């Protein structure tokens, strides 16, 4: 019976070692992942906040100029409305032509504004994204992550608010890095 107990004990030790070996291999081969909500990330990263403020300042300047053009158009249309009935056909056509030109000017202005703001956004955020990408690689390496997913609207199939949500931790990491 003594040999039987020893055999069982050895078998138990071997199975235990095999189990630990299996767990080690499984842990080594398992994928470690997390996700970052990019919208919250950009709102939390101090440098992206500065970039967004610059973009908003640019938008305010354009908005002021747009209001001047719109007010000018409205004033012209009021003058046109009050005088239109007493004008000759030639004068009416000239006023309509000027009105059309003013409306077209406003449209061109709005297109230029949209293009300028978008270019400014790309210009301002390009450096931010580069910093984020470099920092993300270091962060993932430090946290021993194989994959980091990003979600732009906060929706992800599973994980929001769980331990795989790395957004707040990464925002702290990013802000500490670029103080």
Steps between C-alpha positions, in 0.01 A plus 500: 500500500789725564610469136144575387489822710838605366381430144188709556705778659744500207211495252336790685826697492547426129141602420543812712821593317334428165206723603732780600689458172174509304390815687837663430477423128137611489584825681794558265286443192195693620443843352496795738288787380321816598326786329519876503208732431662752265232763556561496877872479432503817290282678756732394782840558339620852586677555167195405295292739711740780402475401134120498514505845663714634213255353248206656685675840500544469124130414464402808702704724267330350196161528670551872561587554135202292387265710711631819335433357153153379602413838654612674184281268292199559728548878486522486121186288478311750724609788277404296197158416645415860581613643165420210268146600401608842369796378296526451127544150360865573434553613861308197631719267296812674630380461860413133445845447350665667800286295739603181322868604519471569874335162561770333292769685698349369825494147359866523391589639842326209676681247280837667565421510873416129512813409305721723715361364827543141383859569392569665835349201682721256308803722553442538875405139572760328282777558755265400781420168331871434446570557869207280598612216272858503630379518860244224436773266384702567817188473718401166343853367547505615864160337567600186304210542259497328164208696354341836582169572330370851450140611485414846377143532619525318831318192374675167517346156500627414845724658756381854560567572865674168559866433569575500126399869477841666511390849401536677835827324580641585157388865526695526828800330336480736201461817707790397726720437198431836333499734802 
